Amino acid sequence: MLRAGLYVVVLALLLGSMVFWVLALVAARSFARYARSARSARSGRSATTAGSAGSPVSGSSAVRPDGADTVALPPVSLLVPLCGADARAEEVYGAFCRQEYPECQVVFGVRDPDDPSVPIVEGLMASHPGRDIALVVGGASIGSNPKVNNLHNMLARARHETLVLTDGDILVSPDFLAQVVPPLAEPGVGLVTCLYRSNGATGLAARLEAVGIGAEFTPRVLVARLVEGIRFGLGATLATTKTVLRAAGGLPAVADYLAEDFKLATLIEGAGYELRLSPHVVETVVAPAGMGAMLRHHLRWSRTIRACRPAGFLSLLATHATALALLAVLLEHGTLWSVLLPASAVVLQLLAVWVVGVRTLGDRTLRRSLWLLPLRDLLDFGVWWASLLGRRVEWRGSTFTVVDDGKLAPSGGRV
């Protein structure tokens, strides 16, 4: 009787999984149309400025993503908090310093004077004497989140009203700022955020991490955009203004939250502003890591979602088509139905992941590593269940307890 009941539950979840992956296909098509519209608008602008000197984005205006009137590009302070450096750090940091944008200040920040990023940034400052680049070292702490503490100290050096916050592992194109800043000129828009895809991955753990970005994270974001609109921010890119930031309570309001990007977006929306997902896609450099580090990272992420979006966390269980299909076959086998539905769900998942991650986002790492999707799905299914067993997370060498809709509290013991 118990086996039969469990089988019915698994079948219901499989049907839910199929609904989710159909929605992912629809959401990918919607986002692709949105991105094509933005590209067409930019192409039209480029045609009208043909014959003028320089890049189409090197002037003082840009086309809005909706194709409406051009807007002036305001001066921007680009804030890049750093903690450690991997083998591609110079490439990543250098891309921030080579933006094709009228007036851009780049502010790097580290908490530790001995951080290995320091000499890399100092080298970029020396090799780009004509660029406005600053390095902030150390400073005050305003909460439990070390990244927010870093940003708080960096913000004091930001000279411009318009702010773009990003991460030190995000690789951007030269037109990054010219793409994400213009929507802030639209009435009511208070935050612009971006999707991201992986850029290279070495080793099994890193490749599994990369697969998760295109096969799990991105479909969930696009389905959320389709169903409820954008009600969150992604830390890879947060474009806003000092005025909006103050209206949302400033960085101190998110200094004790693990998912400071999510909380900041929530506060900005609560202050009456619109959140916007840009059609522009940035890239994250997936650093080599062991399986243990990769699983701890995803356990932290899963427990954060559980604290911040409990209903959304529960719904994630139905996205694991491969794991649910395997369970269904183990519980009931021998009939055509017991094989057909699970197989259909897995095929639909594979198709949707290909369309979302490879075709829509252009994730070349996912294209090469798609064969790892079943293993990735099984691992993430296990992490989902493990996240129910506690609230402790490990982050940057310290252990915290996630409480009160995502707040961090110092904790001892093992995760």
N, C-alpha and C positions, 0 to 999 in steps of 0.2 A: 504493500500500500504506500509506504514512504517512497519507494523507488518510483512508483507511478506518479505520485504527486510531484516529486522533484523533476521528473521528466516533463510534466506539463509546464512547470515553471520555466525550465530551460527552453522549451519550445516557444513559450510566450516571449522570452527574452530574445530568442533568435528572430522572431517576427519583428520585434522592436528594433533589432539590429538592422534588418532589411529596410525598415522604414527610415532609419537614420541614414543609411548609405544611399538610399534614393534621394533623400533630402540633400546629402552632400553633393550629389551629381547636379541637382538643381541649383544649389548654392554656388558651385563652381562655375556653372554657366552664367549665373547672374553676375558674379565677380568678374568673369572674363569679359562680359559686355561692358561693364563699368570701366575696366582697364582699357579696352579698345576705344571707347569713347574719349577717354583722357588722352590716349596716344593720337587719335585723329585731331583733337583740338590742338595738341602741341604741334602736329605736322602742319596744320593750317597756319599757326602762328609763325612757324619756321619759314613757310613759303612767303608770307608777307614781309618777312625781314631778310629774305635772301638778298645777298649783295652787301649787307651791312657787315662790318668787321666783327670777328670773334664768334663765339658760340652763341646759339639762340638764348642760352640762359645767362650769358655774361653781361647782359644789360641791366636795366632796373625794373623790368616787369616780366610777368609770366602769365600763362593761361591758367585759369582755374580748372580743376579736374572735371567740372561739369560742362566745360566748354563755353562758359559765359565770358563776360568781359575780362580783359586782362587786368591784373592788379599789380600795384607796386610791390617790389620785394623789399621788406624792411630790413634794417641791420639785425643780425642774429648773433646771439651768444650760444655756442655749441658746447654743452657740458658733457665731458667724458670721464666718469669715475673709473679708477683703475685699482686692481689688486692682483699683483703678480703679472707675469708676462710669459707668453708661450713663444714658440719658434717663429711665428708669423706676426709677432707684435709690431715690428717696425712697419710692415706692409699695412696692417690694419690702422695703426695710429697715423701713418703718413697719408692715408686716404682722407682722413678728416681735415688734414692740413692743405689739401689740394682741391678744395671745393670750388667749382665754377659759380661763384656767387658774388654779388657786388660788394657787400661788406659783411665779413664774418669774423668773429672772435672765437677761437678755440681754447677752451679752458679744460686742461687735464687736472686730475686730482688724485692724490694718494694719501693714505693715512700714515704709512710708515716711511720715514726718510730713507730707509734701506731697501725700499721696494725695488725690484729689478726693472720696473717700468721707468724709473727716474732717469737713468742715463739714456734710455731710448728717446724719451721726450726731450731731454736736453739736446741730444743730437739733432732732432727735428727742428728745434728752435734755432740751432746754429745754421742748419742747412736751408732754412726758409726765413731769412732775415726780413723779408718784405711782408710776412704774414703776422697777424695779430694772434700770438700763441702765448698762453700763460700756464704755469704749473703751480698748483697749490699743494703744499705738503703739510700734513698734520692738521691740527685745529681742534675745535671744541666738539664735544659729543652732546647730542640733544635727545638721544633715545637708544634703543637696543639694536636698531638696524644700522650696521656699519656703512652700508652704501648710502643711506640717507644722511648719516653724519658727514660723509665725504661731500655729498652734494650740497649740504648746508654751507660748508666752508667755501666751496667753489662758487656758490651763488653770490657770495659777497664780492667776488671779483668779476662777476658778469656785468658788462658795461651796457648791454642793450635790453630793451623791453621784451623783445621776442626771444624765447628760449627753446632750444631743442636738446632734450636729454636722451642719451643713448648709452650703450654698454661698450666696454673695452674689447669685446670679442666680435663686434659687429663691423663687417666690411661693407663700405658704402661706395656707390658710384660717384663720379664727379658732379652729377646733377642732383644728388640726394636732397640738399637743402632747397633747391629750386623746385623740387617736386612736393615736398611735405609742408612747406611754409605757406604757400598761397591760400589754402582753405581757411586759415586763421583770419583772413580779411573778410570772410563772409559773415554776415550778421548772425550772432548767436553761437558761432563755432568757438569752443573753448579749448579743444584738445584734438590733435591729429596723431594717429598711431599707425604703425605699419606691420604687415606680415613679414615673416622672414623665412628663408630657406637655408639649407646647410651648404657649406662651401668646403668640400674636402673632409675626409675622415680617415684616420689610420688606425688599424686594429679593430677587432671584433666589437669591443664595447663602444668605441667611438662611432662605428658604422651603425650599430643598433640605436645609439642616441640620434644619429642623423635620420634614420628611418622613422623614428618616432616623431620628428618634427613634421615631416611631410605626410605621414600616414595616420597620425593620431591628432596632433595638436592643430594643424591647419584645417582639416575637415571640421573639427569641433568649433573653431573660430568662425568659419564660413557658415556653418549651420546656425550658429548663434546669431550671426548678422542677418541671416534670412528670416529667422523666426522672431527675434525680439529686437533686432537692431544692435548697434554697438553700444554696450553699456560697461565697457572695461577698457583698460589701456594695456598695451604690450610693451614691456620694458626696453625692447630693442629700439623703439622710437617713441618719444613723447614730446610733441611740439605744442607749446602753449605760450602764454605771456606772463609777465610778472603780475599784472593786474588780475588775471584769472587765478593765478596761484594764490595771491593774497585773499581773494574772495572765497577760495576753497579751504582756507585755514593755514596755508603755507606748508612748508616741509615739516615743521614740528607736529602737524596733525597726522603725519604718516610715519613718524620716526620710530614708532614701536611696532610697526607691522612688517611681517615677512614679505608679503606681496604688496610692496609699496606702490607699484604701478597700478594694480587693480584698485587699491584703496584711494589713490589720488584721483583716478578717473571717476570713481564713485562720488567723491566729494565735489569734483568739478561739475558733474551732472547734477548733483544735489543743489549746487549754487545757481542752477538754471541755465547751464550751457550745454550745447550739443557736442557729442563725441563723434569723431569722424574717422573711418578707416580709409587710409590713402590707398590708391591703386598701385602705388610704388612698393616694390618688394626689396628689402635689404637681405644681406646674407650673414649668417653666423658661422664663425670658424670653430669647428668642433675639435677641441684639443684632445690628444690621445689620453685615455684614462683606462683604469682597470674596471672589471665587472663590478667589483664592490662599490667603487666610487660612483659608477653610473647608476646602480640600483639605489644607493643612498640619496642621490640627487632626485630620482623619480619618486622615492618615498616621501621626501620633503615636499616636492611639488604636489603629490597626491593628497597629503595631509593638509596642505595649504588650501587646496580647492575644497576639501571637506569642511574646513573651518569657514571659508569665505562664501562658498556657494553650495550649501548642503544639498539642495534639490538637484543642482547640476551635477554634483558629485555622484549621487545615486543613479542618475540617468547614464553616466559613463559606463556602468556595468553592461548596458545593452549595446555598446559599440564594439565589443570584443567578439566579432563574428567567428574567428578561428577557434578561440577557446571554447565558446559556447557550442560550436558545431562538434568539437571533439567530445565534449560532455554528453551531448545528445546521442552521439553514436555509441559511446560507452554504456549509456543507460538503456538504450533500446536499439537493437540492431536485428537485421534479418528481414525487414520489410522495405519495400521501395520507398515509402514515405519517410522512414527513419533515416534514409541516406539522402534522398532528394532535397529535402528542405535544408539540412546542414550544408550540403554541397552548394546549393544555390546561394546561400548566405555568404559563403566563403568567396565564391566567384564574384558576387556583387561587391564585396569588400575590396577585392583585388582590382576590379574595374574602377571603382570610385577612387581608390588611392592613386591609381595611375592617372586618372583624369585630373584630380585635384593637385597632387604633388608634382607629377611629371609634366603633364600637358599645360596646366594652368599656371603653376608657379615656376616651371622650368628647373626643377630640382634634379641636377645631374647625378648627385650622390644617391638619391633615392632610385633613380633609373638603374644605376649599376647594382644597387643592393636590395632591390625589391624582393629577391628570393629570401631575404631575412625577415620578411613581414610576419610569417607564422610564428617564428621564435619571438619576435618583438611583441606580438599580440599576447602570447602565452605569458611572457615575463610581466607585461603591464597588467594583465589580469591578476596575476599573483600579487603584484604591488598594490593593486586596488584593495584586495582583501587584507593585506598586511597593514594598510593605512588605517584600518578599523581597530587595530590592536593597541593603539596608543596615540599620543599627541606630540611625542618628542621628535625633534628633527636635528640633524647635524648640518651646520653651515659655517664654512670658513674656519674649521677647527674648533668651533664651540658647539655646545649642545643647548638647545632651547626647547621650551614647551610652547606649542601653538594654542592660544586661548582666545576667547572673546572675539569672534569673527576675524581671526587671523593675527591677533597681537602676539608678540614674542615675550616670553618670560624666561630668564636664565634658568637652566636646569642642570642637574648632575646625572651621572649614570649613563648607561648605554642607550642607544636609539632602539 
